[in-house]
Amino acid sequence: MRLALLVIDMQKAFYEDYGKESMDNASRHINDAVTLFRKKDYPVIWIQNENRKDNLLPGCAEFDMIDALLKPADGEKRIVKRYANSFNKTDLLEYLLGEKVDTVVVTGYNAVYCVLSTYRGASDQDLMPILLKNASASNKKESITFVEDLCDLVSFRVLEKLLG
């Protein structure tokens, strides 16, 4: 089993209302996972949503990751996407296969949209998707619970044990 960590859409554009609290909470768990994956030399993939209609584009402050989140390290894969499913019209699958990844740990924003779409997209690509518990954010609290109830979950403690 070779794992990769996906960090999806934890961008300043979405950092408002309940999303602030939710993203801050998820960031603590995502940061722990990023640190673990880096230590064990497993891929960390940073995914950001681009939306031309809303002027959410690379170079804009709103496109950047929120301040509470660790920043991508040199050499870590970055993907810009235009669809909820991070696999749709990106090179994510090609990259994962090149890294011999068969299992993806999914984290990020928005639980019921991009996180769930990417989780299902991974399954459609014959990868094993796992949602990291408490590492999804949303603009609605009930959305996180809904998605965690639908998906295969792993706690950070179990993930730590799996990665040795």
Secondary structure, DSSP 8 states (H G I E B T S, - for coil): --EEEEEE--BGGG-STHHHHHHHHHHHHHHHHHHHHHHTT--EEEEEE-BTTTTB-TTSGGGSB-TTS----TT-EEEEESSSSTTTTSSHHHHHHHTT--EEEEEEE-IIIIIHHHHHHHHHTT-EEEEEEEEEE-SSHHHHHHHHHHS-EE-HHHHHHHT-
